[in-house]
C-alpha cells in the first residue's frame, strides 16, 4: 500500500523535493485565513512557508466557510501538501504553512476562538468578489441573504464579513487591536472594499464598534498574481509518482508569482519581505496593471476561446487570430488606460504575460476562468471601458470580450447547461425570454445595471458590443480566423 505524505514520512522524500525549513511540531499559528482554496495554498501559504524559516509563529489556521473536503483530504497528511511548479524547468515543494483546517459548519467554536485569540495577528481571506457582499454602489448589500442572516444572528455568522465583524467585536472588548485584516482577492481597492463591508456591518451592530474598527484596525490593499489551474487526477498521479508518497490534494501553479501589499499594518507581520513580497505605500499602479493587463486578457481569452471551441489558455493563445487580438487589445486600448511615466515597463509586463500564456505545461481551463463573469468583468474590462470613454479613446476591441460573454450566456442557456455565476438564474432568464436570439439577448443583458451600471445607458458602448455580437455569432465555431479577421483587418 502506498505510503501517505505526512510529517513522519517527510524523511523518505528524495533530496530534490524541497521541504519546510522549520519545526512543524513546535511552530504555532499567527494567521487565520478564510477561504483556503488552491490559489491561497499556492500563493500566500507558499510565501508564509518560506518566511517561517526566519522564525516566528506564523502558521495558518485555514477556515472553510462551507465545504469540509479539503479538511478531510489533508487531515491524514498533517495538513502537508505539495506545490508543483509547472514549467520547462519543473520543481516540487512540500508546504507546511497550514497547521490547522476547520469548517464553519463543524468547528464554529474553534474558529471563533482562533479569530479572537491574541496569538492571531493577521486575518486574511480569499473569498472572491461575491464574498464581500457589496452592492453596486460599493456599500454593504443588506439585501444579500447571508448578510440578512448575520445581522439577525450576529453570534452565528455565515458570511466572511459577519465572521470578521464578530471577531473584531470580541477584540474590542478584550482590547486586542493588534490584528490586520488582509484581502487577497482580485478586486480593485480590495482592502478598502473589505473595510467598507466590515465597518458597514459593524455599524448595524453598534456605531461605537464601527468607529473602533475604523480607528484601530488596518485593512491594507494587496495585489496577487500567479496562474493556478485546478488540480485534477492527472496532477495528483504525477505528483504522487514524483514524491514517492500519496498526496490526496496537491496543487500546481506557474513559476511566476507576485504579491504586493500596502505597508499599513495594525500589528506585527511575518518577514514576507525576505521571501519576495513587495511592500509599498500605494498598490494602485500594481493593481490596475494586473487587473487590466493580466485579468482583462484572461477573461478575453476565456470567452472568445470558448466561443470557438478552445479548452485552455494555451489552446487559445496558440490560435494566431486570437493572439493578434490579445496583442492589439493590450497595445491599443488597455495599456493606454493605465497612467504611467514609463510606458515601456507596461509593455514589457504585457509581453511577459503573453509569454506566460504560452506555457504549454499549464492546463488552465478557460471554463474555470469564465466563472463568475458578472462579478469579474466590471473590474477586468468595464473600468477600462469607462476610462477610455472618458478620455475619448477607442473601446472597439474591449467590447469583444463583453460580446463573447453575452454569447457565452446565451449558448449555455440554450444548451440547458449551468453557469457558475451568482447571477446565473437572472442571466439564464434574460437569455431564455428572447429565444436565445444573440442580439436580443445581448440587448437585454446590457440592461443589467448591477453589472454595467451607467454603461447600460451609453449608446456608443452598446452599439460597439452589438456590432461585435453580430460578427462573432455569424460564423461557426470552426471559423475562428475567418470570424476575427474582419475585426482585426485594420490593425
Secondary structure, 3 states (H helix, E strand, C coil): CCCECCCCCHHHCCCCCECCCCCCCCCCEEEEEECCCHHHHHCHHHHHHHHHHHCCCCEEEEEECCCCHHHHHHHCCCCCEEEEECCCCCEEEEECCEEEEEEHHHHHHHHHHHHHCCCCCEEEECCCHHHHCECCCCCECCCCHHHHHHHHCCCCCCCHHHHHHHHHHHHHHHCCCCCEEEECCCCCCHHHHHHHHHHHHHHHHCHHHHHHHHHHCECCCEEEECCCCCCCHHHHHHHHHHHCCECCCCEEECCCCEEEEECCCCCCCCCHHHHCCEEECCCHHHHHHHHHHHHHHHHHHHHHHHHCCCCEHHHHHCCHHHHHHHHHHHHHHHHHHCCCCCHHHHHHHHHHHHHHHCCCCCCCEHHHHCCCHHHHHHHHHHHHHHHHHHCCCCCCCHHHHHHHHHHHHHHHHHHCCCCCCCCHHHHHHHHHCCCCCHHHHHHHHCCCHHHHHHHHHCHHHHHHHHHHHHHHCCCCCCCHHHHHHHHHCCC
